[in-house]
Amino acid sequence: MRLLYRPLHKLSFSSSSVLMGSKHLLKSTFFSNPLTPSHRHLFHTFRLSFSAFPSKPSSRIRPFCLRTNGYAHVSQTNDHPTTVFLENPEEDSSSKLRILKQKLENLGLDCDISIPGQFNHLLCPMCTGGDSEEKSLSLFIEQDGSSAMWTCFRGKCGWRGSTRAFAGSRSSYETSSKTRGVKIKREITVEELGLEPPCNELVSYFAERMISRETLERNAVMQKRYGDQIVIAFTYWRNGALVSCKYRDINKKFWQEADTEKIFYGLDDLKETSDIIIVEGEMDKLSMEEAGFRNCVSVPDGAPPSASTKDLPPEEKDTKYQYLWNCKEYLKQASRIILATDGDAPGQALAEELARRLGRERCWRVKWPKKNEVDNFKDANEVLMYMGPDILKEVIENAELYPIRGLFKFSDYFDEIDAYYHRTCGYEFGASTGWRALNELYNVVPGELTIVTGVPNSGKSEWIDALLCNLNESVGWKFALCSMENKEKLQSLLPGILEVFWRCSVLALLLFVWLERNKRNIWWLDL
């Protein structure tokens, strides 16, 4: 087969940092297309070289990196790549793609639904997506089927690798590790990330959510530009140093700076305080400040779909809640922790996971007020917007102790007490004893304690036995009886019973011998 070679021109991009997205994938519709028609033409004409695993992150972020909906990096190289064209490319591509898919299937990757030339989201064969069975593995297959690369974005897995259709026995996927190694945390600055103070449009947006400019400035809420698009930047600080940054677009899509340390949002507000409020989102943290609570922090990663039923993992393996352990010196001094997470099922699951790790005995929970006859408000910002800061403050101040299994409050029995007082339960008058002369003085009521007392041998036990028989006959009640004195009576009568049994046995033996000797017929009478 004759090969045709044609060198490609060098196409260079500035390095872009890799973004770690939230569970929701970033969509390209949010950002304007950064490529001019001439640039798009280059993308069709020339072949780009991608690396799924950049050697180190960069500070500049480009919309191009976000539009891939995956983990991508445009590599910079000084070499001119060369493209090989075959005279029958369709047949060769089909053959390479078939061989490549067979290799991927041997690794446990489902390639039937994978489309070459784009990122495919699959179930990771190493971690199977965890408890939620999340499709966390991103697989990219080259358009011509020559190679593939993959990465699992679950924090507890991190399996990654790549392979080629005609790779040798030592291809890169054979050395891929199921777990990631220890990462070096990035050091970032406001200047490096290109953050700016919020513009008037963002200030107006927050004002509609009842959050003032002063609150934005105190919490260093900023913005980042992508061409003519603007996203909100929530900056994470500890001891006055920028640790991480989380972005939010107008469609409520979130992503964070990669390889940064996970901590609470608003962590510096917890210094020297014994009461802590934990909310589910940065917007709720800002809402709490509008209600007068600065001792509030937000979790960085949102809520899980459901609470885990497994035992708590050790600290080094508790990846999802690593921010708790990174901030434990702030949390250990707290004597009261109010969990003001969202009112939906994931929010309640987050409250349960936090309470398991922080200790239920020092946790309190918030019950959001009614929005209508059916629904409650979801979170702090909704209460602030529709009911105002005073009501939000009242809701936090009325937080209840987090329920501990086996402990009950007196108020839990108010309904039962009221029903008993108004005689609506059905058994307030009790059951008849079976003796009409006694019914006017005493009836048997469930749940009450009855003590029968008297002098010895006055018939107490016999009367109780008779009462139980009457109740079983009249209302069908069943009983478990423990009468210790009946055992003592049996022990006192046992010698006499044994003596009678011995005498009867001797008489029966003598009668049997006499009948056998005289060959008499034996008749048994069943009495």
Stockholm file with secondary structure:
# STOCKHOLM 1.0

chainA/1-527         MRLLYRPLHKLSFSSSSVLMGSKHLLKSTFFSNPLTPSHRHLFHTFRLSFSAFPSKPSSRIRPFCLRTNGYAHVSQTNDHPTTVFLENPEEDSSSKLRILKQKLENLGLDCDISIPGQFNHLLCPMCTGGDSEEKSLSLFIEQDGSSAMWTCFRGKCGWRGSTRAFAGSRSSYETSSKTRGVKIKREITVEELGLEPPCNELVSYFAERMISRETLERNAVMQKRYGDQIVIAFTYWRNGALVSCKYRDINKKFWQEADTEKIFYGLDDLKETSDIIIVEGEMDKLSMEEAGFRNCVSVPDGAPPSASTKDLPPEEKDTKYQYLWNCKEYLKQASRIILATDGDAPGQALAEELARRLGRERCWRVKWPKKNEVDNFKDANEVLMYMGPDILKEVIENAELYPIRGLFKFSDYFDEIDAYYHRTCGYEFGASTGWRALNELYNVVPGELTIVTGVPNSGKSEWIDALLCNLNESVGWKFALCSMENKEKLQSLLPGILEVFWRCSVLALLLFVWLERNKRNIWWLDL
#=GR chainA/1-527 SS CCEEEEECCCCCCCCCCCEEECSSCCCTTSSCCCSCHHHHHHHHHSCCCBCSSCSSCCSCCCHHHHTTSSCCCBCCCSSCCEEEEESSHHHHHHHHHHHHHHHHHHTTCCCTTCCTTSEEEECCTTTTTTTTTCCCEEEEECTTSSEEEEEECCTTTCCEEEEETTCCTTCGGGGCCSSCCCCCCCCCCHHHHTCBCCCHHHHHHHHHTTCCHHHHHHTTEEEEEETTEEEEEEEEEETTEEEEEEEECTTCCEEEETTCCCCCBTGGGGTTCSEEEEESSHHHHHHHHHTTCCSEEECSSCCCSSCCCSCCCCGGGCCTTHHHHHTHHHHTTCSEEEEECCSSHHHHHHHHHHHHHHCGGGEEECCCCBSSSSCBCCSHHHHHHHHCHHHHHHHHHTCEECCCTTCCCGGGGHHHHHHHHTTCSSCTTCBCCSCHHHHTTCCBCTTCCCCCCCSTTSSHHHHHHHHHHHHHHHTCCCCCCCCHHHHHHHHHHHHHHHHHHHHHHHHHHHHHHHHHHHTCCCCCCCC
#=GC SS_cons         CCEEEEECCCCCCCCCCCEEECSSCCCTTSSCCCSCHHHHHHHHHSCCCBCSSCSSCCSCCCHHHHTTSSCCCBCCCSSCCEEEEESSHHHHHHHHHHHHHHHHHHTTCCCTTCCTTSEEEECCTTTTTTTTTCCCEEEEECTTSSEEEEEECCTTTCCEEEEETTCCTTCGGGGCCSSCCCCCCCCCCHHHHTCBCCCHHHHHHHHHTTCCHHHHHHTTEEEEEETTEEEEEEEEEETTEEEEEEEECTTCCEEEETTCCCCCBTGGGGTTCSEEEEESSHHHHHHHHHTTCCSEEECSSCCCSSCCCSCCCCGGGCCTTHHHHHTHHHHTTCSEEEEECCSSHHHHHHHHHHHHHHCGGGEEECCCCBSSSSCBCCSHHHHHHHHCHHHHHHHHHTCEECCCTTCCCGGGGHHHHHHHHTTCSSCTTCBCCSCHHHHTTCCBCTTCCCCCCCSTTSSHHHHHHHHHHHHHHHTCCCCCCCCHHHHHHHHHHHHHHHHHHHHHHHHHHHHHHHHHHHTCCCCCCCC
//
